[in-house]
Amino acid sequence: MTDKKGFILLANVPSYSVVQSSRALHIFSELKKEFKDIYLIMQSSDIEKVEIDNLIQVKPLVDIDGKFSLLKGMLYRLQLTLFAFKFAITHHRDFAILRGYDSIMILLLLKLIGVKVYSDFHGRYDLELAQRGKHLRSFFVKFIDKMTLKFSDRLIVVSEGIEAQIENYKNKCILIPNGVDIRKIDDARGQNVQLDFKQYKKIVGFVGNWESFMNVEDICQAADYLPDVLFVIVGEGYNASKLINRHHDKGNVIFAGRRPQKEALAIMHKFDICILPYDKIDAHSSYPGFFSSRKTKEYIAAGKPIIVADVIGKESFLIPGYSCVLYESRNPRDLADKIAEMFANPSLLTSVGKNNFEMRTKFTWEYLIQNSGIIEDIRRNN
């Protein structure tokens, strides 16, 4: 059987510290074990060097930073589209994996030349935009997503909840949740951490660059009820500056900011409890099993007890009393009570962490790719 030839395209710089880039890098690495003639096409970077075979980095013709960055970003995506289209023709590609509503042009061009297109679809982004009051942009994203869903040969989805959002296209869906690299998590254990924990004996925290469906405010306000507990927030995200301005003067709250992946994981290992503050009023929270956060798998792989907001969209594998404890979203007092209850019950704290650690191998990238069916699907004829 002739080996299939393909490529993965993402308009981001290669980095294991950024979820989108990390996902592309890991999927590429796993598929390359099965398909030797596969390439990863991304934006070039002078900051973080990623050394892997078959990585093509396309340098923007015009520096994207500075004035008119939005326009220059659009021009770069056009440049990347033309590069990928030429690459697909000259190198006789059989399949391509794309991500983002801004990849619609290359999707349509690839369909014209018979390339099998897999779109890595991460949910109805138009709903999030509408919720934030960006209705015009939401309208255009919704239109583009409809075309993406219609013309893609397959749709890679990260959760059952996203599949439920696009039920009419269920026959196209391949489930590949976000995974983790256990080796990196284990290597970060015991690393020196450049952070002052102020001699607190009890530490809880959150790691990740959060989106609007994470209500980190719950964590900050819960600190008011537990002065003997240190709350550490690693990363930045939606409305981060406002959040920091409101809570930066609290003695038991630390905003550690963005950190390289290894440093962020090392800080996470210091936590006694990890928190997932999903927001119950976010539109995504109403879809069963919608969320598939990388941070959740990192908490599990590190064997950390988890307290998660009790929303319908939380990960379906989080079982109350076994792998997590629930709290009421947008109720900081309830979150504080659950933290206090866990610290007051060491056997529960230990057992939940142990249960999570024992199931961590189910969330490695190798396990997820091998059990997704994508390898067999690529090998089939178009």
C-alpha positions in Angstrom: 0.0 0.0 0.0 1.4 3.4 -1.0 2.0 5.6 2.0 -0.3 8.7 2.1 1.3 12.1 1.9 0.0 15.0 3.9 0.6 18.2 5.8 -0.8 20.1 8.8 -1.2 23.9 8.5 -1.4 26.3 11.3 -0.8 30.1 11.2 0.9 30.1 14.6 4.5 29.9 15.7 5.7 26.5 16.9 5.6 26.4 20.7 4.7 23.8 23.3 3.7 26.6 25.7 0.7 27.6 23.5 -2.2 25.2 23.4 -3.0 25.6 19.7 0.6 25.2 18.6 1.2 22.4 21.1 -1.8 20.4 19.8 -0.6 20.7 16.2 3.0 19.7 17.2 1.8 16.6 19.1 -0.7 15.4 16.4 2.0 15.9 13.8 4.6 13.9 15.9 2.1 11.0 16.4 1.0 10.9 12.7 4.6 11.0 11.5 5.1 7.6 13.2 2.6 6.2 10.7 3.1 8.5 7.7 6.7 9.4 6.9 5.9 11.9 4.2 3.9 14.4 6.3 4.9 18.0 7.0 4.0 20.7 9.5 3.7 24.2 8.1 3.7 27.0 10.6 4.9 30.6 11.1 8.6 31.1 11.7 9.7 32.2 15.1 12.9 33.7 16.4 11.9 33.3 20.1 11.3 29.6 20.7 13.2 27.0 18.6 11.4 23.7 18.0 13.7 21.1 16.5 11.6 18.5 14.6 12.0 16.9 11.2 9.6 18.0 8.4 8.7 21.3 10.0 8.4 24.1 7.5 8.4 27.6 8.9 7.1 30.4 6.7 8.4 33.9 7.5 5.9 36.7 7.0 6.9 39.0 4.1 5.9 41.9 6.2 6.5 42.1 10.0 3.1 41.4 11.7 3.9 43.4 14.9 3.3 47.1 15.2 0.8 49.3 13.4 -1.9 47.7 11.3 -1.2 44.3 12.8 -4.7 43.1 11.9 -4.3 43.9 8.2 -0.7 42.5 8.2 -2.0 39.3 9.8 -4.6 38.9 7.1 -1.9 39.4 4.4 0.2 36.8 6.1 -2.7 34.3 6.1 -3.0 34.9 2.3 0.7 34.3 2.0 0.5 31.1 4.0 -2.6 30.0 1.9 -0.7 30.4 -1.4 2.4 28.7 0.0 0.4 25.7 1.2 -1.6 25.4 -2.1 1.6 25.4 -4.1 3.1 22.9 -1.7 0.1 20.6 -2.1 0.3 20.7 -5.9 4.1 20.3 -6.3 4.5 17.7 -3.6 1.3 15.7 -4.5 -0.4 15.8 -1.1 -3.2 13.3 -0.4 -4.5 14.9 2.8 -4.3 18.1 4.9 -5.2 19.0 8.5 -6.3 22.6 8.9 -7.5 24.7 11.9 -9.3 28.0 12.2 -12.0 29.9 10.4 -9.3 31.8 8.6 -8.3 28.6 6.7 -11.4 28.6 4.6 -9.7 29.8 1.5 -7.0 27.0 1.5 -9.7 24.5 2.3 -11.7 25.4 -0.8 -8.5 25.4 -3.0 -7.4 22.0 -1.7 -10.9 20.6 -2.5 -10.4 21.7 -6.1 -7.3 19.5 -6.5 -8.7 16.5 -4.7 -6.9 16.7 -1.4 -8.7 15.1 1.5 -9.3 17.9 4.1 -9.5 17.3 7.9 -10.7 20.5 9.8 -9.7 20.6 13.4 -12.9 22.1 14.7 -13.1 23.6 18.2 -16.7 24.6 18.5 -19.1 27.4 17.6 -16.8 30.4 18.0 -19.7 32.6 16.8 -21.6 31.9 20.0 -18.7 33.1 22.1 -18.4 36.3 19.9 -22.1 37.0 20.2 -21.9 36.5 23.9 -19.2 39.2 24.0 -21.3 41.6 21.9 -19.2 41.2 18.7 -22.3 40.5 16.5 -20.9 41.5 13.2 -17.8 39.3 13.5 -20.0 36.5 14.9 -22.1 36.7 11.7 -19.1 36.2 9.5 -17.5 33.5 11.6 -20.9 31.6 11.6 -21.0 31.8 7.8 -17.4 30.6 7.4 -18.0 27.8 9.9 -21.0 26.6 7.9 -18.8 26.4 4.8 -16.0 24.6 6.7 -18.5 22.0 8.1 -20.0 21.5 4.7 -16.8 21.2 2.6 -14.4 19.4 5.0 -14.1 15.7 4.4 -13.6 15.0 8.1 -14.0 17.1 11.2 -11.6 16.6 14.1 -13.4 17.5 17.4 -11.9 17.8 20.8 -15.0 16.7 22.8 -18.4 15.0 22.7 -19.9 18.4 23.4 -18.5 20.0 20.3 -19.8 17.0 18.3 -23.2 17.7 19.8 -23.0 21.3 18.5 -22.7 20.0 15.0 -25.0 17.0 15.2 -25.9 17.2 11.5 -22.2 16.4 10.7 -21.7 13.7 13.2 -20.8 11.2 10.5 -17.8 13.3 9.6 -16.5 13.6 13.2 -13.3 12.1 14.5 -12.8 12.6 18.3 -9.3 13.7 19.3 -9.3 15.4 22.7 -6.4 17.5 23.9 -3.7 15.2 25.3 -0.6 15.6 27.5 3.0 14.6 27.4 3.5 12.7 30.6 7.3 12.8 30.3 7.3 16.6 30.4 5.0 16.7 33.4 7.2 14.2 35.3 10.4 16.0 34.3 9.0 19.3 35.8 8.5 17.7 39.2 11.1 18.9 41.7 12.3 21.7 39.4 13.3 25.0 41.1 10.4 27.5 41.0 11.1 31.2 40.7 8.1 32.1 42.8 7.7 33.1 46.5 5.0 31.0 48.1 5.2 33.1 51.2 5.6 30.0 53.5 2.0 29.0 53.0 1.3 25.4 53.9 -1.8 25.1 51.8 -1.7 26.0 48.1 -4.4 25.8 45.5 -4.2 27.1 41.9 -5.0 27.3 38.3 -2.7 26.9 35.3 -3.5 28.1 31.8 -4.2 31.0 29.5 -7.9 31.1 30.0 -10.7 32.0 27.6 -14.1 33.6 28.5 -15.6 30.3 29.6 -13.3 30.2 32.6 -14.5 32.4 35.4 -11.2 32.9 37.2 -13.0 35.6 39.3 -14.4 32.7 41.4 -10.9 31.8 42.5 -9.9 35.3 43.4 -13.0 35.9 45.5 -12.7 32.5 47.2 -9.4 33.7 48.7 -11.3 36.2 50.8 -12.8 33.3 52.9 -9.6 31.3 53.3 -6.7 33.6 54.6 -4.6 30.6 55.5 -4.6 29.3 51.9 -2.5 30.6 49.0 -4.2 31.0 45.7 -1.9 30.9 42.6 -3.0 31.8 39.1 -0.5 30.9 36.4 -1.1 32.4 32.9 -3.2 35.2 31.5 -6.4 35.4 29.5 -9.8 36.9 29.1 -10.1 40.2 31.0 -6.8 39.4 32.8 -5.8 43.0 33.4 -9.2 43.9 35.0 -9.0 40.8 37.2 -5.4 41.6 38.3 -6.3 45.2 39.1 -9.2 44.1 41.3 -7.3 41.5 43.3 -3.5 42.2 43.1 -3.4 43.7 46.6 -4.7 40.5 48.3 -1.9 38.9 50.3 -2.9 35.3 49.6 -3.4 35.7 45.8 -0.5 35.5 43.4 -0.7 36.2 39.7 2.3 34.4 38.3 1.6 35.5 34.7 2.6 33.7 31.5 5.4 31.2 32.0 7.3 28.7 29.7 5.6 25.4 29.8 8.2 23.6 32.0 8.1 26.4 34.6 4.3 26.5 34.6 4.2 22.7 35.2 6.8 23.0 38.0 4.6 25.5 39.7 1.6 23.3 39.3 3.4 20.5 41.1 3.4 22.7 44.2 -0.4 22.9 44.3 -2.3 20.7 46.8 -5.5 21.3 44.8 -6.1 22.4 41.2 -9.2 24.3 40.2 -11.3 24.4 37.0 -13.6 27.5 37.2 -15.9 26.9 34.3 -18.6 29.7 33.9 -22.2 28.5 34.1 -23.5 31.5 32.1 -21.2 30.8 29.1 -23.0 29.3 26.1 -20.5 26.4 25.8 -21.3 25.2 29.4 -24.7 24.0 28.3 -23.4 21.3 26.0 -22.7 18.0 27.9 -19.0 17.2 27.9 -18.1 20.3 25.8 -14.8 21.1 27.5 -11.6 19.3 26.8 -9.0 21.6 28.5 -5.4 20.7 28.3 -5.0 21.9 31.8 -7.5 19.3 33.1 -5.3 16.5 31.6 -2.2 18.1 33.1 -3.8 18.2 36.5 -4.7 14.5 36.1 -1.3 13.5 34.8 0.3 15.2 37.9 -2.0 13.3 40.2 -3.6 16.4 41.5 -7.0 16.6 43.3 -9.4 18.7 41.2 -12.3 21.0 42.2 -14.4 21.8 39.1 -17.4 24.0 38.6 -20.6 22.0 38.3 -21.6 22.8 34.8 -23.1 20.5 32.1 -20.1 21.2 29.9 -17.4 19.9 32.2 -15.4 16.9 31.1 -17.5 13.8 31.2 -14.6 11.7 32.7 -14.6 13.9 35.8 -16.5 11.8 38.4 -17.5 13.6 41.6 -16.0 11.9 44.7 -13.6 9.9 42.6 -11.6 12.2 40.3 -13.0 15.6 41.4 -15.2 17.6 43.8 -17.9 19.9 42.5 -18.6 23.5 43.4 -21.3 25.9 42.2 -20.1 28.1 39.5 -20.2 31.9 40.3 -20.4 31.0 44.0 -16.9 31.8 45.5 -18.1 31.0 49.0 -19.1 27.5 47.9 -15.7 27.1 46.2 -14.0 28.2 49.4 -16.1 25.7 51.4 -15.1 22.8 49.1 -11.4 23.7 49.4 -11.7 23.8 53.2 -13.6 20.5 53.2 -10.9 18.8 51.1 -8.1 20.1 53.3 -10.1 18.9 56.4 -10.3 15.4 54.8 -6.8 14.2 54.0 -8.0 10.8 52.9 -10.3 12.3 50.2 -7.5 14.6 49.1 -5.1 11.6 48.7 -7.6 9.3 47.1 -8.8 11.8 44.4 -5.2 12.6 43.5 -4.3 8.9 43.4 -7.3 8.1 41.2 -6.4 10.8 38.7 -2.8 9.7 38.5 -3.8 6.1 37.8 -5.9 7.1 34.7 -3.4 9.5 33.2 -2.2 7.1 30.5 -5.6 7.4 28.8 -4.8 11.0 28.0 -1.4 10.7 26.3 -1.2 11.9 22.7 -0.1 8.4 21.6 -3.2 6.8 23.2 -5.6 9.4 21.9 -4.3 9.3 18.3 -4.1 5.5 18.1 -7.6 5.1 19.4 -9.2 7.9 17.4 -9.5 6.1 14.1 -7.8 8.9 12.2 -4.9 6.7 11.1 -7.2 4.2 9.5 -9.3 7.0 8.0 -6.3 8.6 6.3 -5.2 5.3 4.9 -8.6 4.8 3.2 -9.1 6.1 -0.3 -10.7 9.6 -0.6 
